[in-house]
Amino acid sequence: MKDSLILYSGGMDSTVLLYDKREEIALAVSFNYGSKHNERELYFASLNTQKLGIEQFNA
């Protein structure tokens, strides 16, 4: 049952969690939190959520 929300940066740690809990995640929320890699991470966040069919909201 998809009843969870994840704050998803697109980095390695949150991507492992995204794939591990993909059956439970209804929504992934991503935002620019100011890291030097954030633009690249947001790109991969979008790719991974699309691949898994998880709705993503960019704040």
PQR file with spaces between the fields and no chain letter, atoms N, CA, C, O and H, PARSE charges and radii, in Angstrom:
ATOM       1  N    MET     1       0.848   -1.191    0.000 -0.4000 1.5000
ATOM       2  CA   MET     1       0.000    0.000    0.000 -0.0000 2.0000
ATOM       3  C    MET     1       0.885    1.244    0.000  0.5500 1.7000
ATOM       4  O    MET     1       1.766    1.391    0.847 -0.5500 1.4000
ATOM       5  N    LYS     2       0.646    2.122   -0.942 -0.4000 1.5000
ATOM       6  CA   LYS     2       1.445    3.339   -1.047 -0.0000 2.0000
ATOM       7  C    LYS     2       0.849    4.423   -0.144  0.5500 1.7000
ATOM       8  O    LYS     2      -0.121    5.091   -0.501 -0.5500 1.4000
ATOM       9  H    LYS     2      -0.070    2.003   -1.631  0.4000 1.0000
ATOM      10  N    ASP     3       1.453    4.575    1.025 -0.4000 1.5000
ATOM      11  CA   ASP     3       0.938    5.530    2.008 -0.0000 2.0000
ATOM      12  C    ASP     3       2.046    6.361    2.643  0.5500 1.7000
ATOM      13  O    ASP     3       1.849    6.948    3.707 -0.5500 1.4000
ATOM      14  H    ASP     3       2.241    4.033    1.315  0.4000 1.0000
ATOM      15  N    SER     4       3.212    6.416    1.996 -0.4000 1.5000
ATOM      16  CA   SER     4       4.356    7.128    2.579 -0.0000 2.0000
ATOM      17  C    SER     4       4.825    8.267    1.685  0.5500 1.7000
ATOM      18  O    SER     4       4.576    8.289    0.480 -0.5500 1.4000
ATOM      19  H    SER     4       3.372    5.940    1.131  0.4000 1.0000
ATOM      20  N    LEU     5       5.508    9.202    2.313 -0.4000 1.5000
ATOM      21  CA   LEU     5       6.113   10.351    1.648 -0.0000 2.0000
ATOM      22  C    LEU     5       7.605   10.280    1.923  0.5500 1.7000
ATOM      23  O    LEU     5       8.017    9.922    3.027 -0.5500 1.4000
ATOM      24  H    LEU     5       5.710    9.184    3.292  0.4000 1.0000
ATOM      25  N    ILE     6       8.420   10.618    0.928 -0.4000 1.5000
ATOM      26  CA   ILE     6       9.865   10.663    1.122 -0.0000 2.0000
ATOM      27  C    ILE     6      10.375   12.033    0.712  0.5500 1.7000
ATOM      28  O    ILE     6       9.973   12.560   -0.325 -0.5500 1.4000
ATOM      29  H    ILE     6       8.085   10.909    0.031  0.4000 1.0000
ATOM      30  N    LEU     7      11.258   12.614    1.518 -0.4000 1.5000
ATOM      31  CA   LEU     7      11.999   13.799    1.106 -0.0000 2.0000
ATOM      32  C    LEU     7      13.196   13.258    0.346  0.5500 1.7000
ATOM      33  O    LEU     7      14.100   12.663    0.934 -0.5500 1.4000
ATOM      34  H    LEU     7      11.584   12.185    2.360  0.4000 1.0000
ATOM      35  N    TYR     8      13.199   13.464   -0.940 -0.4000 1.5000
ATOM      36  CA   TYR     8      14.130   12.787   -1.827 -0.0000 2.0000
ATOM      37  C    TYR     8      15.070   13.765   -2.509  0.5500 1.7000
ATOM      38  O    TYR     8      14.653   14.544   -3.366 -0.5500 1.4000
ATOM      39  H    TYR     8      12.465   13.947   -1.418  0.4000 1.0000
ATOM      40  N    SER     9      16.346   13.721   -2.126 -0.4000 1.5000
ATOM      41  CA   SER     9      17.332   14.641   -2.686 -0.0000 2.0000
ATOM      42  C    SER     9      17.846   14.196   -4.049  0.5500 1.7000
ATOM      43  O    SER     9      18.272   15.025   -4.854 -0.5500 1.4000
ATOM      44  H    SER     9      16.685   13.088   -1.430  0.4000 1.0000
ATOM      45  N    GLY    10      17.807   12.894   -4.312 -0.4000 1.5000
ATOM      46  CA   GLY    10      18.395   12.360   -5.532 -0.0000 2.0000
ATOM      47  C    GLY    10      19.815   11.877   -5.323  0.5500 1.7000
ATOM      48  O    GLY    10      20.440   11.347   -6.242 -0.5500 1.4000
ATOM      49  H    GLY    10      17.461   12.222   -3.658  0.4000 1.0000
ATOM      50  N    GLY    11      20.330   12.064   -4.104 -0.4000 1.5000
ATOM      51  CA   GLY    11      21.662   11.568   -3.761 -0.0000 2.0000
ATOM      52  C    GLY    11      21.636   10.072   -3.501  0.5500 1.7000
ATOM      53  O    GLY    11      20.577    9.444   -3.533 -0.5500 1.4000
ATOM      54  H    GLY    11      19.823   12.495   -3.358  0.4000 1.0000
ATOM      55  N    MET    12      22.793    9.511   -3.247 -0.4000 1.5000
ATOM      56  CA   MET    12      22.914    8.056   -3.102 -0.0000 2.0000
ATOM      57  C    MET    12      22.100    7.502   -1.933  0.5500 1.7000
ATOM      58  O    MET    12      21.410    6.495   -2.090 -0.5500 1.4000
ATOM      59  H    MET    12      23.653   10.021   -3.220  0.4000 1.0000
ATOM      60  N    ASP    13      22.168    8.130   -0.787 -0.4000 1.5000
ATOM      61  CA   ASP    13      21.467    7.606    0.385 -0.0000 2.0000
ATOM      62  C    ASP    13      19.956    7.584    0.183  0.5500 1.7000
ATOM      63  O    ASP    13      19.305    6.572    0.444 -0.5500 1.4000
ATOM      64  H    ASP    13      22.728    8.948   -0.659  0.4000 1.0000
ATOM      65  N    SER    14      19.401    8.698   -0.281 -0.4000 1.5000
ATOM      66  CA   SER    14      17.950    8.742   -0.448 -0.0000 2.0000
ATOM      67  C    SER    14      17.495    7.879   -1.627  0.5500 1.7000
ATOM      68  O    SER    14      16.357    7.409   -1.640 -0.5500 1.4000
ATOM      69  H    SER    14      19.930    9.520   -0.494  0.4000 1.0000
ATOM      70  N    THR    15      18.371    7.664   -2.621 -0.4000 1.5000
ATOM      71  CA   THR    15      18.022    6.796   -3.746 -0.0000 2.0000
ATOM      72  C    THR    15      17.946    5.337   -3.300  0.5500 1.7000
ATOM      73  O    THR    15      17.062    4.603   -3.740 -0.5500 1.4000
ATOM      74  H    THR    15      19.295    8.045   -2.610  0.4000 1.0000
ATOM      75  N    VAL    16      18.855    4.916   -2.440 -0.4000 1.5000
ATOM      76  CA   VAL    16      18.790    3.554   -1.895 -0.0000 2.0000
ATOM      77  C    VAL    16      17.474    3.365   -1.144  0.5500 1.7000
ATOM      78  O    VAL    16      16.811    2.339   -1.301 -0.5500 1.4000
ATOM      79  H    VAL    16      19.573    5.512   -2.083  0.4000 1.0000
ATOM      80  N    LEU    17      17.095    4.349   -0.331 -0.4000 1.5000
ATOM      81  CA   LEU    17      15.828    4.269    0.407 -0.0000 2.0000
ATOM      82  C    LEU    17      14.633    4.262   -0.542  0.5500 1.7000
ATOM      83  O    LEU    17      13.677    3.518   -0.324 -0.5500 1.4000
ATOM      84  H    LEU    17      17.633    5.182   -0.204  0.4000 1.0000
ATOM      85  N    LEU    18      14.674    5.081   -1.589 -0.4000 1.5000
ATOM      86  CA   LEU    18      13.595    5.129   -2.573 -0.0000 2.0000
ATOM      87  C    LEU    18      13.360    3.758   -3.196  0.5500 1.7000
ATOM      88  O    LEU    18      12.219    3.305   -3.285 -0.5500 1.4000
ATOM      89  H    LEU    18      15.451    5.685   -1.766  0.4000 1.0000
ATOM      90  N    TYR    19      14.414    3.105   -3.620 -0.4000 1.5000
ATOM      91  CA   TYR    19      14.277    1.787   -4.246 -0.0000 2.0000
ATOM      92  C    TYR    19      13.862    0.727   -3.232  0.5500 1.7000
ATOM      93  O    TYR    19      13.072   -0.162   -3.551 -0.5500 1.4000
ATOM      94  H    TYR    19      15.341    3.473   -3.547  0.4000 1.0000
ATOM      95  N    ASP    20      14.386    0.817   -2.021 -0.4000 1.5000
ATOM      96  CA   ASP    20      14.048   -0.159   -0.988 -0.0000 2.0000
ATOM      97  C    ASP    20      12.575   -0.082   -0.587  0.5500 1.7000
ATOM      98  O    ASP    20      11.952   -1.113   -0.333 -0.5500 1.4000
ATOM      99  H    ASP    20      15.028    1.539   -1.763  0.4000 1.0000
ATOM     100  N    LYS    21      12.019    1.112   -0.529 -0.4000 1.5000
ATOM     101  CA   LYS    21      10.647    1.325   -0.053 -0.0000 2.0000
ATOM     102  C    LYS    21       9.675    1.702   -1.166  0.5500 1.7000
ATOM     103  O    LYS    21       8.606    2.245   -0.888 -0.5500 1.4000
ATOM     104  H    LYS    21      12.526    1.949   -0.735  0.4000 1.0000
ATOM     105  N    ARG    22      10.027    1.424   -2.424 -0.4000 1.5000
ATOM     106  CA   ARG    22       9.229    1.865   -3.572 -0.0000 2.0000
ATOM     107  C    ARG    22       7.779    1.401   -3.540  0.5500 1.7000
ATOM     108  O    ARG    22       6.913    2.080   -4.092 -0.5500 1.4000
ATOM     109  H    ARG    22      10.895    0.982   -2.650  0.4000 1.0000
ATOM     110  N    GLU    23       7.492    0.285   -2.922 -0.4000 1.5000
ATOM     111  CA   GLU    23       6.115   -0.217   -2.848 -0.0000 2.0000
ATOM     112  C    GLU    23       5.267    0.567   -1.845  0.5500 1.7000
ATOM     113  O    GLU    23       4.041    0.457   -1.855 -0.5500 1.4000
ATOM     114  H    GLU    23       8.195   -0.266   -2.473  0.4000 1.0000
ATOM     115  N    GLU    24       5.904    1.354   -0.983 -0.4000 1.5000
ATOM     116  CA   GLU    24       5.204    2.102    0.060 -0.0000 2.0000
ATOM     117  C    GLU    24       5.116    3.601   -0.220  0.5500 1.7000
ATOM     118  O    GLU    24       4.297    4.293    0.386 -0.5500 1.4000
ATOM     119  H    GLU    24       6.900    1.444   -0.974  0.4000 1.0000
ATOM     120  N    ILE    25       5.941    4.107   -1.121 -0.4000 1.5000
ATOM     121  CA   ILE    25       6.055    5.552   -1.337 -0.0000 2.0000
ATOM     122  C    ILE    25       5.021    6.045   -2.338  0.5500 1.7000
ATOM     123  O    ILE    25       4.996    5.612   -3.490 -0.5500 1.4000
ATOM     124  H    ILE    25       6.606    3.545   -1.612  0.4000 1.0000
ATOM     125  N    ALA    26       4.174    6.953   -1.884 -0.4000 1.5000
ATOM     126  CA   ALA    26       3.157    7.560   -2.738 -0.0000 2.0000
ATOM     127  C    ALA    26       3.653    8.858   -3.375  0.5500 1.7000
ATOM     128  O    ALA    26       3.220    9.221   -4.469 -0.5500 1.4000
ATOM     129  H    ALA    26       4.194    7.305   -0.949  0.4000 1.0000
ATOM     130  N    LEU    27       4.565    9.561   -2.686 -0.4000 1.5000
ATOM     131  CA   LEU    27       5.015   10.862   -3.160 -0.0000 2.0000
ATOM     132  C    LEU    27       6.450   11.104   -2.729  0.5500 1.7000
ATOM     133  O    LEU    27       6.816   10.849   -1.581 -0.5500 1.4000
ATOM     134  H    LEU    27       4.917    9.267   -1.797  0.4000 1.0000
ATOM     135  N    ALA    28       7.259   11.595   -3.654 -0.4000 1.5000
ATOM     136  CA   ALA    28       8.628   12.029   -3.368 -0.0000 2.0000
ATOM     137  C    ALA    28       8.669   13.551   -3.490  0.5500 1.7000
ATOM     138  O    ALA    28       8.249   14.110   -4.503 -0.5500 1.4000
ATOM     139  H    ALA    28       6.962   11.801   -4.587  0.4000 1.0000
ATOM     140  N    VAL    29       9.170   14.207   -2.467 -0.4000 1.5000
ATOM     141  CA   VAL    29       9.289   15.664   -2.468 -0.0000 2.0000
ATOM     142  C    VAL    29      10.768   16.023   -2.553  0.5500 1.7000
ATOM     143  O    VAL    29      11.568   15.573   -1.732 -0.5500 1.4000
ATOM     144  H    VAL    29       9.511   13.753   -1.644  0.4000 1.0000
ATOM     145  N    SER    30      11.128   16.830   -3.540 -0.4000 1.5000
ATOM     146  CA   SER    30      12.510   17.256   -3.744 -0.0000 2.0000
ATOM     147  C    SER    30      12.571   18.778   -3.722  0.5500 1.7000
ATOM     148  O    SER    30      11.617   19.455   -4.106 -0.5500 1.4000
ATOM     149  H    SER    30      10.478   17.195   -4.207  0.4000 1.0000
ATOM     150  N    PHE    31      13.698   19.303   -3.271 -0.4000 1.5000
ATOM     151  CA   PHE    31      13.877   20.759   -3.252 -0.0000 2.0000
ATOM     152  C    PHE    31      15.357   21.086   -3.263  0.5500 1.7000
ATOM     153  O    PHE    31      16.192   20.251   -2.916 -0.5500 1.4000
ATOM     154  H    PHE    31      14.473   18.753   -2.959  0.4000 1.0000
ATOM     155  N    ASN    32      15.672   22.293   -3.659 -0.4000 1.5000
ATOM     156  CA   ASN    32      17.052   22.762   -3.680 -0.0000 2.0000
ATOM     157  C    ASN    32      17.421   23.199   -2.278  0.5500 1.7000
ATOM     158  O    ASN    32      16.955   24.233   -1.801 -0.5500 1.4000
ATOM     159  H    ASN    32      14.994   22.972   -3.941  0.4000 1.0000
ATOM     160  N    TYR    33      18.259   22.411   -1.616 -0.4000 1.5000
ATOM     161  CA   TYR    33      18.648   22.732   -0.250 -0.0000 2.0000
ATOM     162  C    TYR    33      20.041   23.363   -0.185  0.5500 1.7000
ATOM     163  O    TYR    33      20.593   23.546    0.899 -0.5500 1.4000
ATOM     164  H    TYR    33      18.637   21.571   -2.004  0.4000 1.0000
ATOM     165  N    GLY    34      20.603   23.693   -1.347 -0.4000 1.5000
ATOM     166  CA   GLY    34      21.816   24.487   -1.403 -0.0000 2.0000
ATOM     167  C    GLY    34      23.128   23.723   -1.462  0.5500 1.7000
ATOM     168  O    GLY    34      24.185   24.344   -1.350 -0.5500 1.4000
ATOM     169  H    GLY    34      20.154   23.544   -2.228  0.4000 1.0000
ATOM     170  N    SER    35      23.112   22.406   -1.631 -0.4000 1.5000
ATOM     171  CA   SER    35      24.375   21.678   -1.732 -0.0000 2.0000
ATOM     172  C    SER    35      25.019   21.963   -3.077  0.5500 1.7000
ATOM     173  O    SER    35      24.345   22.372   -4.023 -0.5500 1.4000
ATOM     174  H    SER    35      22.253   21.901   -1.722  0.4000 1.0000
ATOM     175  N    LYS    36      26.331   21.744   -3.161 -0.4000 1.5000
ATOM     176  CA   LYS    36      27.013   22.040   -4.430 -0.0000 2.0000
ATOM     177  C    LYS    36      26.645   21.055   -5.538  0.5500 1.7000
ATOM     178  O    LYS    36      26.889   21.333   -6.712 -0.5500 1.4000
ATOM     179  H    LYS    36      26.879   21.411   -2.393  0.4000 1.0000
ATOM     180  N    HIS    37      26.064   19.912   -5.183 -0.4000 1.5000
ATOM     181  CA   HIS    37      25.656   18.911   -6.165 -0.0000 2.0000
ATOM     182  C    HIS    37      24.143   18.896   -6.398  0.5500 1.7000
ATOM     183  O    HIS    37      23.637   18.015   -7.094 -0.5500 1.4000
ATOM     184  H    HIS    37      25.866   19.686   -4.229  0.4000 1.0000
ATOM     185  N    ASN    38      23.430   19.841   -5.836 -0.4000 1.5000
ATOM     186  CA   ASN    38      21.972   19.783   -5.833 -0.0000 2.0000
ATOM     187  C    ASN    38      21.346   19.758   -7.226  0.5500 1.7000
ATOM     188  O    ASN    38      20.377   19.030   -7.441 -0.5500 1.4000
ATOM     189  H    ASN    38      23.840   20.557   -5.271  0.4000 1.0000
ATOM     190  N    GLU    39      21.860   20.515   -8.159 -0.4000 1.5000
ATOM     191  CA   GLU    39      21.278   20.528   -9.504 -0.0000 2.0000
ATOM     192  C    GLU    39      21.368   19.144  -10.145  0.5500 1.7000
ATOM     193  O    GLU    39      20.410   18.683  -10.767 -0.5500 1.4000
ATOM     194  H    GLU    39      22.648   21.107   -7.984  0.4000 1.0000
ATOM     195  N    ARG    40      22.500   18.492   -9.996 -0.4000 1.5000
ATOM     196  CA   ARG    40      22.686   17.139  -10.541 -0.0000 2.0000
ATOM     197  C    ARG    40      21.796   16.133   -9.807  0.5500 1.7000
ATOM     198  O    ARG    40      21.201   15.258  -10.436 -0.5500 1.4000
ATOM     199  H    ARG    40      23.278   18.867   -9.491  0.4000 1.0000
ATOM     200  N    GLU    41      21.703   16.255   -8.484 -0.4000 1.5000
ATOM     201  CA   GLU    41      20.866   15.345   -7.706 -0.0000 2.0000
ATOM     202  C    GLU    41      19.396   15.468   -8.091  0.5500 1.7000
ATOM     203  O    GLU    41      18.699   14.458   -8.186 -0.5500 1.4000
ATOM     204  H    GLU    41      22.187   16.966   -7.973  0.4000 1.0000
ATOM     205  N    LEU    42      18.918   16.681   -8.311 -0.4000 1.5000
ATOM     206  CA   LEU    42      17.518   16.871   -8.696 -0.0000 2.0000
ATOM     207  C    LEU    42      17.229   16.237  -10.057  0.5500 1.7000
ATOM     208  O    LEU    42      16.140   15.709  -10.280 -0.5500 1.4000
ATOM     209  H    LEU    42      19.484   17.501   -8.234  0.4000 1.0000
ATOM     210  N    TYR    43      18.192   16.289  -10.950 -0.4000 1.5000
ATOM     211  CA   TYR    43      18.044   15.646  -12.251 -0.0000 2.0000
ATOM     212  C    TYR    43      17.856   14.134  -12.067  0.5500 1.7000
ATOM     213  O    TYR    43      16.952   13.540  -12.654 -0.5500 1.4000
ATOM     214  H    TYR    43      19.077   16.718  -10.768  0.4000 1.0000
ATOM     215  N    PHE    44      18.710   13.525  -11.256 -0.4000 1.5000
ATOM     216  CA   PHE    44      18.599   12.082  -11.027 -0.0000 2.0000
ATOM     217  C    PHE    44      17.375   11.726  -10.194  0.5500 1.7000
ATOM     218  O    PHE    44      16.823   10.635  -10.344 -0.5500 1.4000
ATOM     219  H    PHE    44      19.444   14.008  -10.780  0.4000 1.0000
ATOM     220  N    ALA    45      16.948   12.616   -9.330 -0.4000 1.5000
ATOM     221  CA   ALA    45      15.706   12.380   -8.575 -0.0000 2.0000
ATOM     222  C    ALA    45      14.540   12.238   -9.540  0.5500 1.7000
ATOM     223  O    ALA    45      13.704   11.347   -9.387 -0.5500 1.4000
ATOM     224  H    ALA    45      17.396   13.502   -9.208  0.4000 1.0000
ATOM     225  N    SER    46      14.487   13.105  -10.517 -0.4000 1.5000
ATOM     226  CA   SER    46      13.416   13.049  -11.515 -0.0000 2.0000
ATOM     227  C    SER    46      13.484   11.754  -12.326  0.5500 1.7000
ATOM     228  O    SER    46      12.457   11.116  -12.557 -0.5500 1.4000
ATOM     229  H    SER    46      15.166   13.828  -10.641  0.4000 1.0000
ATOM     230  N    LEU    47      14.671   11.367  -12.753 -0.4000 1.5000
ATOM     231  CA   LEU    47      14.826   10.124  -13.527 -0.0000 2.0000
ATOM     232  C    LEU    47      14.369    8.905  -12.724  0.5500 1.7000
ATOM     233  O    LEU    47      13.646    8.052  -13.239 -0.5500 1.4000
ATOM     234  H    LEU    47      15.505   11.886  -12.565  0.4000 1.0000
ATOM     235  N    ASN    48      14.793    8.826  -11.468 -0.4000 1.5000
ATOM     236  CA   ASN    48      14.464    7.656  -10.651 -0.0000 2.0000
ATOM     237  C    ASN    48      12.984    7.575  -10.299  0.5500 1.7000
ATOM     238  O    ASN    48      12.409    6.487  -10.311 -0.5500 1.4000
ATOM     239  H    ASN    48      15.381    9.518  -11.049  0.4000 1.0000
ATOM     240  N    THR    49      12.365    8.694   -9.988 -0.4000 1.5000
ATOM     241  CA   THR    49      10.934    8.648   -9.665 -0.0000 2.0000
ATOM     242  C    THR    49      10.116    8.272  -10.892  0.5500 1.7000
ATOM     243  O    THR    49       9.143    7.526  -10.783 -0.5500 1.4000
ATOM     244  H    THR    49      12.833    9.578   -9.978  0.4000 1.0000
ATOM     245  N    GLN    50      10.500    8.782  -12.062 -0.4000 1.5000
ATOM     246  CA   GLN    50       9.800    8.406  -13.291 -0.0000 2.0000
ATOM     247  C    GLN    50       9.946    6.914  -13.568  0.5500 1.7000
ATOM     248  O    GLN    50       8.976    6.244  -13.923 -0.5500 1.4000
ATOM     249  H    GLN    50      11.290    9.389  -12.151  0.4000 1.0000
ATOM     250  N    LYS    51      11.160    6.400  -13.405 -0.4000 1.5000
ATOM     251  CA   LYS    51      11.418    4.983  -13.650 -0.0000 2.0000
ATOM     252  C    LYS    51      10.565    4.087  -12.759  0.5500 1.7000
ATOM     253  O    LYS    51      10.094    3.037  -13.197 -0.5500 1.4000
ATOM     254  H    LYS    51      11.947    6.945  -13.117  0.4000 1.0000
ATOM     255  N    LEU    52      10.367    4.502  -11.502 -0.4000 1.5000
ATOM     256  CA   LEU    52       9.606    3.698  -10.546 -0.0000 2.0000
ATOM     257  C    LEU    52       8.111    4.023  -10.536  0.5500 1.7000
ATOM     258  O    LEU    52       7.336    3.351   -9.855 -0.5500 1.4000
ATOM     259  H    LEU    52      10.749    5.354  -11.146  0.4000 1.0000
ATOM     260  N    GLY    53       7.710    5.035  -11.276 -0.4000 1.5000
ATOM     261  CA   GLY    53       6.293    5.415  -11.303 -0.0000 2.0000
ATOM     262  C    GLY    53       5.818    6.063  -10.014  0.5500 1.7000
ATOM     263  O    GLY    53       4.662    5.912   -9.619 -0.5500 1.4000
ATOM     264  H    GLY    53       8.340    5.580  -11.829  0.4000 1.0000
ATOM     265  N    ILE    54       6.721    6.786   -9.363 -0.4000 1.5000
ATOM     266  CA   ILE    54       6.398    7.484   -8.117 -0.0000 2.0000
ATOM     267  C    ILE    54       6.216    8.972   -8.441  0.5500 1.7000
ATOM     268  O    ILE    54       7.072    9.585   -9.080 -0.5500 1.4000
ATOM     269  H    ILE    54       7.660    6.909   -9.684  0.4000 1.0000
ATOM     270  N    GLU    55       5.116    9.533   -8.002 -0.4000 1.5000
ATOM     271  CA   GLU    55       4.865   10.965   -8.219 -0.0000 2.0000
ATOM     272  C    GLU    55       5.919   11.776   -7.488  0.5500 1.7000
ATOM     273  O    GLU    55       6.287   11.460   -6.356 -0.5500 1.4000
ATOM     274  H    GLU    55       4.421    9.036   -7.483  0.4000 1.0000
ATOM     275  N    GLN    56       6.407   12.839   -8.152 -0.4000 1.5000
ATOM     276  CA   GLN    56       7.412   13.708   -7.546 -0.0000 2.0000
ATOM     277  C    GLN    56       6.913   15.144   -7.558  0.5500 1.7000
ATOM     278  O    GLN    56       6.325   15.615   -8.532 -0.5500 1.4000
ATOM     279  H    GLN    56       6.108   13.095   -9.071  0.4000 1.0000
ATOM     280  N    PHE    57       7.165   15.821   -6.451 -0.4000 1.5000
ATOM     281  CA   PHE    57       6.843   17.242   -6.335 -0.0000 2.0000
ATOM     282  C    PHE    57       8.144   17.973   -6.072  0.5500 1.7000
ATOM     283  O    PHE    57       8.867   17.644   -5.131 -0.5500 1.4000
ATOM     284  H    PHE    57       7.642   15.439   -5.660  0.4000 1.0000
ATOM     285  N    ASN    58       8.448   18.972   -6.903 -0.4000 1.5000
ATOM     286  CA   ASN    58       9.624   19.810   -6.693 -0.0000 2.0000
ATOM     287  C    ASN    58       9.212   21.103   -6.037  0.5500 1.7000
ATOM     288  O    ASN    58       8.499   21.914   -6.628 -0.5500 1.4000
ATOM     289  H    ASN    58       7.860   19.240   -7.667  0.4000 1.0000
ATOM     290  N    ALA    59       9.660   21.291   -4.825 -0.4000 1.5000
ATOM     291  CA   ALA    59       9.307   22.498   -4.058 -0.0000 2.0000
ATOM     292  C    ALA    59      10.306   23.603   -4.289  0.5500 1.7000
ATOM     293  O    ALA    59      10.168   24.689   -3.726 -0.5500 1.4000
ATOM     294  H    ALA    59      10.239   20.632   -4.345  0.4000 1.0000
